[in-house]
């Protein structure tokens, strides 16, 4: 559905995006992740046909964004960050304006009002709406012409947890029906809503894949977390001696001689050996579990790796 | 260019302009000031008239409406920046312009829709003053030559269009409405006063050139009710030029960083 090839955009000496390439399949939700100023918004503006790239290509629904901008725009619903709206108009007046641009009828307008849950505020002035409702109006204007592709720039910024959940559920409901690109720097959002993630940093792709596969690729070895009551020195010594364990890290050192260790292991599952070793040494085993890297760990690790490279 | 899109933008601009209090405030102020002005001019003419039977028709057309139109055009100069300042500055500040750019509307449609929206607002403020000649006519105080009034008002609209064109361009350059207002007012005042320091018969080349660019000198014929094609072309070219500049500003996002 969307294909981005070697996309580059420079503003004078500043290179906002450099040689970005990725593809999104029909009906997929792509999370576009990166710190502020990474080039997310620039990429989305190019895809939405607002600015042309310096070089490279972007193909949406089989059409080149540069060559057929007007046709591509018809396939896209765009919601910029901070949801720009006209405060002087009512929700209905505003949606009527957008509908007339897309040559949509009252039917389409009423459909998005229902879809986005705006019935109760349709005659209210936009300036009186809460952030959550404004966000919905923003989504409604992006959906009104029933586009195949949705480009949403930080759709949940500034919302309270309940509103975030509502917007997220709304976006999720488009899954498989529409192709969605969603930029964010909120990590749980990505693991919850997206099937694919592209992490960009300083205008370049730092990593891409599914949220789970990204976790696996970055984690060089499986880790085991173990909480043991016993003398620290001998525990470290004994555990390090076990086969399959690469490194023993002491995580915390609370009272009662209870300590948590993070063991970096080879591919094999070593939990069995650890358990019997602990029991054989007459220590107490309090916790024993494999440790998965959270998405946050993955993200930070990718960014810091980029930083040091 | 698609007329339909121009119309949609025009409708949106007008709706927003009339949703704010500013339009009605300007409307009221303009009517008050022009009403007082009209009364003052007629009163002083009637008092000082050498004709024992009151005002002659020539007096009314050449004195009353000529000075009325000239004064209203100056008042309009102070009001117009209030409308043009937000045309693009506000859309840039609130970023609604990003959405307009993402719609299938060309920059030309957008610009023309906004230009005619501002002209409409000006018409809303200026046209009620046509009640004054109508009043004189209905009260049988003077025989109004309507073609003369038409040319005088055409001149006022051309001058207003010029103000709007300059204001639109300045508004497209920055995202602060206050800045847009001040700069527009300054530029318009400069254009207005351009001819003040120039001797009409000066032999200095620069004076002759400045003379040609004076918006005031090109207004003289219109204020007399005389339609002159060179003056008409001057205003149309002026409007066209600043619309062209505005278009280039809008397009700049397309060519900035488009090629290495």
Interface residues (C-beta under 8 A of the other chain):
Chain A: X9 X10 X11 X12 X45 X48 X49 X50 X51 X52 X54 X55 X70 X73 X74 X76 X78 X80 X82 X84 X85 X86 X87 X88 X89 X93 X97 X98 X100 X101 X102 X141
Chain B: X5 X8 X11 X12 X15 X16 X19 X20 X94 X95 X96 X97 X98 X99 X101 X102 X103 X104 X105 X253 X254 X256 X257 X258 X259 X260
